[in-house]
Amino acid sequence: MECMNCGVSVMPGLDHCNRCGWNIAVQKKAMYLSKLYYNRGLEKAGIRDLSGAISCLKQSLKFYKGNIQARNLLGLVYFETGEVVSALSEWVISKNLSPRDNLAEIYIGKLQANPNKLENINQTIRKYNQALEYCREGHEDMAAIQLKKVLAQNPKLIKGYHLLALLQIREGSYTKARKTLRRAAKIDKTNTTTLRFLREVDLQTGMVTNLDKRERGRRQEEELDTHVAGYRFRSGNDTVIQPPAFKESSMWGTLVTLGIGIIVGVAAVWFLVIPDRTQKVQSSANKQILSYGDQLSTRDAKISELEAELESSKVSSNDTQQQSQEAAKKVTDYDNLAQAVNYFTEQNYEIAASLLAEVDKNSLSEQALPLYQTLRQNLAEYMPQEDVQGQEQQDGQAQDQLDGQAQDLTGMTQEGMDLGGMDDMGYAGEALY
């Protein structure tokens, strides 16, 4: 213990300071009372009597503000009731009074380590203030909506429950108000505002709200026993319980009934469910087979069509190529013939003869063939020997062909003459009809 006057530590059992002689008996009594109220507040906080704990801890700090344990506990109680700002205030003061080995520093560090939670707390405060503003303006429905959002974000804010219950009582929704106040009572059992509002709800509804879980559990058990045992009614000052009708059943009857139920269930599955599923599977398989068959038929038809188109394109390509080659050869022959005419005109007989030798007379038209033959006769001595021999051979073959045709014609003429001479020789023929 330190002297309030000089700050020197005083030995236990002394009523005066060793250094300055200050009477510290009052100081010792104040510190004793501060510890006493701290212990009471600790006990009340342990049984969820948070309002009583706050009152005792505040009284403890009035006697001795340097009671760090009481101040830290007060901050925890504030935090449990949703008063985060008040809790931080107490912890900051505690940290400033005792910077070393102080639990308040740990509490503050946990809050600062979670910025999302701090932002959520700030939003809760703003929404609660907005709900208060809506109540002042008469927008009670909007205030109720805002308070529900606040309690969803901070379910420990007792003030939010109180304001929401007050709005519900004003609307006449006493059942909702009782439910809201019970939630508040779970946080703080002896809060005077909660109890006052519950009394008002009880007066309006004529029902007493019981907050003791054990009492509610006992009543529920009695109601359950009454439901199981029979019907309960009062006759004068006596309570009469009428037992329900009871019919005893044997174990064999139960087993038989159970067996019949199992057999019926299996039969229903076998005759109703399984055939239906089998039919569905078969139908699906048949549809798939038909679909695959149609796809294969379509694919085969397309393949045959493509093969026919490919064969037709090949034939047309060959014909076109052959026609183009023949046309190109004709153009070349006419070009060589024209150049041969030009060189013959310029008296370049050798060049004209070499160009004329490359011309195929079969590709020439009837109009160009006389020109070709005239040039060939005039350039016969300049024509290449191989071309002259080939041409002579072709001319010989042509001459032989003409001679054969002439002989055939002569023979036919001779036979006609012989037939005509038979009449002169005295042959009398009869006409045939």
C-alpha positions in Angstrom: 0.0 0.0 0.0 1.3 3.5 -0.9 0.7 6.7 0.9 -1.6 9.1 -0.9 0.4 12.1 0.2 4.0 11.2 -0.6 3.6 7.9 -2.5 6.0 5.9 -0.3 5.1 2.3 0.5 3.7 1.9 4.0 4.3 -1.1 6.1 1.2 -3.3 7.0 -0.4 -2.6 10.3 0.5 1.1 10.5 -2.1 3.9 10.4 0.4 6.7 9.6 3.0 7.1 6.9 6.6 6.4 7.9 7.8 9.3 6.0 5.3 12.2 6.1 3.1 11.1 9.1 -0.1 11.2 7.0 -3.0 9.4 8.5 -3.8 6.5 6.1 -6.5 4.8 8.1 -9.2 6.3 5.9 -7.3 5.3 2.9 -7.0 1.7 4.1 -10.8 1.6 4.8 -11.6 3.0 1.3 -9.4 0.3 -0.3 -11.0 -2.3 1.8 -14.5 -1.2 0.7 -13.3 -1.1 -2.9 -12.1 -4.7 -2.7 -15.3 -5.7 -1.0 -17.5 -4.2 -3.8 -15.2 -5.8 -6.4 -15.8 -9.2 -4.9 -19.5 -8.6 -4.9 -19.4 -7.5 -8.5 -17.4 -10.6 -9.4 -20.0 -12.8 -7.8 -22.9 -11.1 -9.5 -21.1 -11.3 -12.9 -20.7 -15.1 -12.4 -24.5 -15.6 -12.1 -25.3 -13.3 -15.0 -26.5 -10.5 -12.8 -24.7 -7.9 -15.0 -26.6 -4.9 -13.8 -25.8 -5.7 -10.2 -22.2 -6.3 -11.2 -22.0 -2.9 -12.9 -23.4 -1.2 -9.9 -21.0 -2.9 -7.5 -17.9 -2.3 -9.7 -18.8 1.4 -10.1 -19.0 1.7 -6.3 -15.7 -0.1 -6.0 -14.1 2.4 -8.3 -15.6 5.3 -6.4 -13.8 4.2 -3.3 -10.5 3.6 -5.1 -10.0 4.4 -8.7 -6.7 2.6 -8.9 -8.4 -0.8 -8.5 -7.2 -2.2 -11.9 -9.0 -5.5 -11.4 -12.4 -3.8 -10.8 -11.9 -1.6 -13.8 -11.0 -4.4 -16.1 -13.9 -6.5 -14.9 -16.2 -3.5 -15.4 -15.0 -3.3 -19.1 -15.7 -7.0 -19.5 -19.2 -6.6 -18.2 -19.9 -3.7 -20.4 -18.6 -5.7 -23.4 -20.9 -8.6 -22.5 -23.9 -6.2 -22.5 -23.0 -4.9 -25.9 -21.6 -1.6 -24.6 -18.3 -1.9 -26.5 -17.5 1.8 -26.3 -17.8 1.9 -22.6 -15.7 -1.2 -22.3 -12.9 0.3 -24.4 -13.0 3.4 -22.3 -12.5 1.5 -19.0 -9.7 -0.6 -20.5 -7.9 2.5 -21.9 -8.1 4.1 -18.4 -6.8 1.0 -16.8 -3.9 0.7 -19.2 -2.9 4.3 -18.6 -3.0 3.8 -14.8 -1.0 0.6 -14.9 0.9 0.1 -18.2 2.7 -3.1 -17.0 1.3 -6.6 -16.8 -2.3 -5.3 -17.4 -5.0 -7.6 -18.9 -6.6 -4.5 -20.4 -3.8 -4.4 -23.0 -4.7 -7.9 -24.1 -8.4 -7.1 -24.4 -7.6 -4.0 -26.5 -5.2 -5.9 -28.7 -7.8 -8.6 -29.4 -10.3 -6.0 -30.6 -7.8 -4.1 -32.7 -6.6 -7.4 -34.3 -10.0 -7.8 -35.8 -10.8 -4.7 -37.9 -14.0 -6.3 -39.3 -15.4 -6.7 -35.8 -14.6 -3.0 -35.0 -16.3 -2.0 -38.2 -19.3 -4.1 -37.3 -19.4 -2.4 -33.9 -19.3 1.0 -35.5 -22.1 0.1 -37.9 -24.2 -1.2 -34.9 -23.8 2.1 -33.1 -24.8 4.1 -36.1 -27.8 1.9 -36.9 -29.0 2.1 -33.2 -28.7 5.9 -33.3 -30.6 5.9 -36.6 -33.3 3.8 -35.0 -33.6 6.3 -32.1 -34.0 9.1 -34.7 -36.7 7.1 -36.4 -38.6 6.8 -33.1 -38.4 10.5 -32.5 -39.7 11.2 -35.9 -42.6 8.7 -35.5 -41.4 6.1 -38.0 -41.7 3.2 -35.7 -41.9 0.5 -38.4 -38.6 1.7 -39.8 -37.1 1.8 -36.4 -38.1 -1.8 -35.7 -36.5 -3.0 -39.0 -33.3 -1.1 -38.1 -33.2 -2.6 -34.6 -33.6 -6.1 -36.0 -30.5 -5.5 -38.1 -28.7 -4.1 -35.1 -29.5 -7.2 -33.0 -28.5 -9.5 -35.9 -25.0 -7.9 -35.9 -24.7 -7.5 -32.1 -27.0 -10.0 -30.3 -25.7 -8.8 -26.9 -26.9 -5.2 -27.1 -29.5 -5.0 -24.3 -30.5 -1.5 -25.2 -31.5 -2.7 -28.6 -33.7 -5.4 -27.1 -35.3 -2.8 -24.8 -36.1 -0.4 -27.6 -37.5 -3.1 -29.8 -39.7 -4.5 -27.0 -41.0 -1.0 -26.3 -42.0 -0.6 -29.9 -43.7 -4.0 -29.9 -45.6 -3.2 -26.7 -46.7 0.1 -28.3 -48.0 -1.9 -31.3 -49.8 -4.4 -29.1 -47.6 -7.3 -30.1 -47.1 -8.6 -26.5 -46.1 -12.1 -27.5 -43.2 -10.7 -29.6 -42.3 -8.3 -26.8 -42.2 -11.1 -24.2 -39.9 -13.1 -26.6 -37.6 -10.1 -27.1 -37.4 -9.4 -23.3 -36.6 -13.0 -22.6 -33.6 -12.8 -24.9 -32.5 -9.7 -23.0 -33.0 -11.5 -19.7 -30.7 -14.3 -20.9 -27.9 -11.7 -21.0 -28.7 -9.8 -17.9 -31.1 -11.5 -15.5 -31.7 -8.5 -13.1 -31.8 -5.6 -15.5 -34.4 -3.2 -14.1 -35.6 -2.1 -17.5 -36.1 -5.6 -18.6 -38.1 -6.5 -15.5 -40.2 -3.4 -15.7 -41.1 -4.0 -19.4 -41.9 -7.7 -18.6 -44.3 -6.6 -15.8 -46.1 -4.3 -18.2 -46.5 -7.2 -20.7 -47.8 -9.5 -17.9 -50.3 -6.9 -16.9 -51.6 -6.5 -20.4 -51.8 -10.3 -21.2 -52.7 -11.6 -17.8 -49.9 -14.1 -17.9 -46.9 -14.2 -15.6 -43.5 -14.6 -17.4 -41.2 -17.0 -15.7 -37.5 -16.5 -16.4 -36.3 -19.4 -14.3 -35.3 -22.2 -16.6 -35.7 -24.8 -13.8 -39.2 -23.7 -13.0 -40.2 -23.7 -16.7 -38.7 -27.2 -17.0 -40.6 -28.4 -14.0 -43.9 -27.1 -15.5 -43.2 -28.7 -18.8 -42.5 -32.0 -17.0 -45.8 -31.7 -15.1 -47.7 -31.0 -18.3 -46.0 -34.0 -20.0 -46.9 -36.3 -17.0 -50.5 -35.0 -17.2 -50.7 -35.8 -20.9 -49.3 -39.2 -20.4 -51.3 -40.1 -17.2 -54.6 -38.7 -18.4 -56.9 -35.7 -18.3 -56.6 -33.4 -15.3 -59.5 -31.2 -14.0 -60.5 -29.6 -10.7 -63.5 -30.5 -8.6 -63.8 -27.9 -5.9 -60.5 -27.8 -4.1 -59.4 -31.2 -5.4 -57.5 -32.0 -8.6 -58.8 -35.0 -10.4 -56.7 -36.9 -12.9 -58.7 -39.2 -15.2 -56.6 -41.9 -16.7 -56.9 -42.5 -20.4 -58.3 -45.6 -21.9 -55.7 -48.3 -22.2 -55.9 -51.5 -24.3 -53.4 -54.2 -23.7 -51.9 -55.9 -26.7 -49.8 -59.1 -26.7 -46.3 -59.4 -28.1 -47.4 -62.0 -30.6 -50.0 -59.7 -32.0 -47.4 -57.0 -32.4 -45.0 -59.3 -34.1 -47.6 -60.6 -36.5 -48.7 -57.1 -37.4 -45.1 -56.1 -38.0 -44.5 -59.1 -40.2 -47.6 -58.5 -42.2 -46.6 -54.9 -42.7 -43.1 -56.0 -43.9 -44.6 -58.5 -46.3 -47.0 -56.0 -47.8 -44.3 -53.5 -48.2 -41.9 -55.9 -50.0 -44.8 -57.1 -52.2 -45.7 -53.5 -53.1 -42.1 -52.8 -54.0 -41.8 -56.0 -56.0 -45.0 -55.7 -58.0 -45.2 -51.9 -58.4 -41.8 -50.3 -58.2 -39.5 -52.9 -59.8 -41.7 -53.5 -63.0 -42.0 -49.8 -63.5 -38.3 -49.2 -63.2 -37.6 -52.2 -65.5 -40.0 -50.9 -68.1 -38.4 -47.4 -67.9 -34.9 -48.9 -68.4 -36.0 -51.0 -71.4 -37.8 -48.1 -73.0 -34.8 -45.9 -72.6 -32.6 -48.6 -74.1 -34.9 -49.1 -77.1 -35.0 -45.3 -77.7 -31.2 -45.2 -77.6 -30.9 -48.2 -80.1 -33.4 -46.5 -82.5 -31.5 -43.3 -82.2 -28.2 -45.0 -82.9 -29.7 -46.8 -85.9 -31.1 -43.6 -87.4 -27.7 -42.0 -86.9 -25.9 -44.9 -88.6 -28.4 -44.8 -91.6 -28.0 -41.1 -92.0 -24.2 -41.4 -91.8 -24.2 -44.3 -94.4 -26.4 -42.2 -96.8 -24.1 -39.2 -96.4 -21.0 -41.4 -97.1 -22.6 -42.8 -100.3 -23.6 -39.4 -101.4 -20.1 -38.0 -100.8 -18.5 -40.9 -102.6 -20.8 -40.3 -105.7 -20.0 -36.7 -105.6 -16.2 -37.5 -105.4 -16.4 -39.9 -108.3 -18.4 -37.4 -110.4 -15.9 -34.6 -109.6 -13.0 -36.9 -110.6 -14.6 -37.7 -114.0 -15.5 -34.1 -114.6 -12.0 -33.1 -113.6 -10.4 -35.6 -116.1 -12.7 -34.5 -118.9 -12.0 -30.9 -118.2 -8.3 -31.5 -118.1 -8.4 -33.4 -121.4 -10.4 -30.7 -123.0 -8.1 -28.0 -121.7 -5.1 -29.9 -123.0 -6.7 -30.3 -126.5 -7.6 -26.6 -126.5 -4.1 -25.7 -125.5 -2.7 -27.9 -128.3 -5.0 -26.3 -130.9 -4.0 -22.9 -129.8 -0.3 -23.9 -130.0 -0.8 -25.4 -133.5 -2.6 -22.3 -134.8 0.1 -20.1 -133.2 2.8 -22.1 -134.9 0.9 -21.9 -138.3 0.6 -18.2 -138.0 4.3 -17.7 -137.2 5.2 -20.1 -140.1 3.2 -17.8 -142.4 5.0 -14.8 -141.1 8.4 -16.3 -141.5 7.5 -17.6 -145.0 6.5 -14.1 -145.9 9.8 -12.8 -144.6 11.5 -15.6 -146.7 12.9 -17.3 -143.5 12.1 -20.7 -144.9 14.0 -22.8 -142.5 12.4 -21.3 -139.4 9.0 -21.4 -141.2 9.6 -25.1 -142.0 10.6 -26.0 -138.4 7.4 -24.3 -137.0 5.2 -25.9 -139.7 6.7 -29.3 -138.7 5.3 -28.9 -135.2 1.8 -28.3 -136.4 -0.6 -31.2 -136.2 -2.9 -30.9 -139.2 -5.6 -33.0 -137.5 -6.2 -30.2 -135.1 -6.7 -27.7 -137.9 -10.1 -26.7 -139.2 -11.2 -27.1 -142.9 -10.5 -23.4 -143.5 -6.9 -23.6 -142.2 -6.0 -26.9 -143.8 -5.5 -25.6 -147.4 -3.1 -23.0 -146.0 -1.2 -25.7 -144.2 -0.9 -27.9 -147.3 0.2 -24.9 -149.5 2.9 -24.0 -147.0 4.1 -27.5 -146.8 4.3 -27.9 -150.5 6.3 -24.7 -150.8 8.6 -25.6 -147.9 9.0 -29.3 -148.7 12.7 -29.0 -149.3 13.3 -27.2 -146.0 11.2 -29.6 -143.9 13.1 -31.9 -141.5 13.7 -35.4 -143.0 11.8 -37.2 -140.2 8.8 -35.0 -140.7 8.9 -35.5 -144.5 9.1 -39.3 -144.1 6.3 -39.3 -141.6 4.2 -37.2 -143.8 4.9 -39.3 -146.9 4.0 -42.4 -144.8 0.8 -40.8 -143.8 0.1 -39.8 -147.4 0.9 -43.3 -148.6 -1.5 -44.8 -146.1 -4.1 -42.4 -147.2 -3.4 -43.2 -150.8 -3.6 -46.9 -150.1 -6.9 -46.4 -148.4 -8.2 -44.5 -151.4 -7.0 -47.1 -153.8 -8.8 -49.9 -151.8 -12.0 -47.9 -151.8 -11.7 -47.4 -155.6 -11.2 -51.2 -156.2 -14.2 -52.0 -154.1 -16.2 -49.6 -156.0 -14.9 -51.0 -159.4 -15.8 -54.6 -158.3 -19.3 -53.6 -157.3 -19.7 -51.9 -160.7 -18.5 -55.0 -162.5 -21.0 -57.2 -160.7 -23.7 -54.9 -161.7 -22.7 -55.1 -165.3 -22.7 -58.9 -165.2 -26.2 -59.0 -163.8 -27.3 -56.6 -166.5 -25.8 -58.9 -169.2 -27.8 -61.9 -168.1 -30.9 -60.5 -169.8 -29.0 -60.1 -173.0 -28.0 -63.7 -172.9 -31.6 -64.8 -173.0 -32.4 -65.2 -169.2 -36.1 -64.7 -168.7 -36.9 -63.8 -165.2 -40.2 -63.6 -163.6 -41.4 -60.9 -161.5 -41.8 -61.7 -157.8 -44.9 -60.4 -156.1 
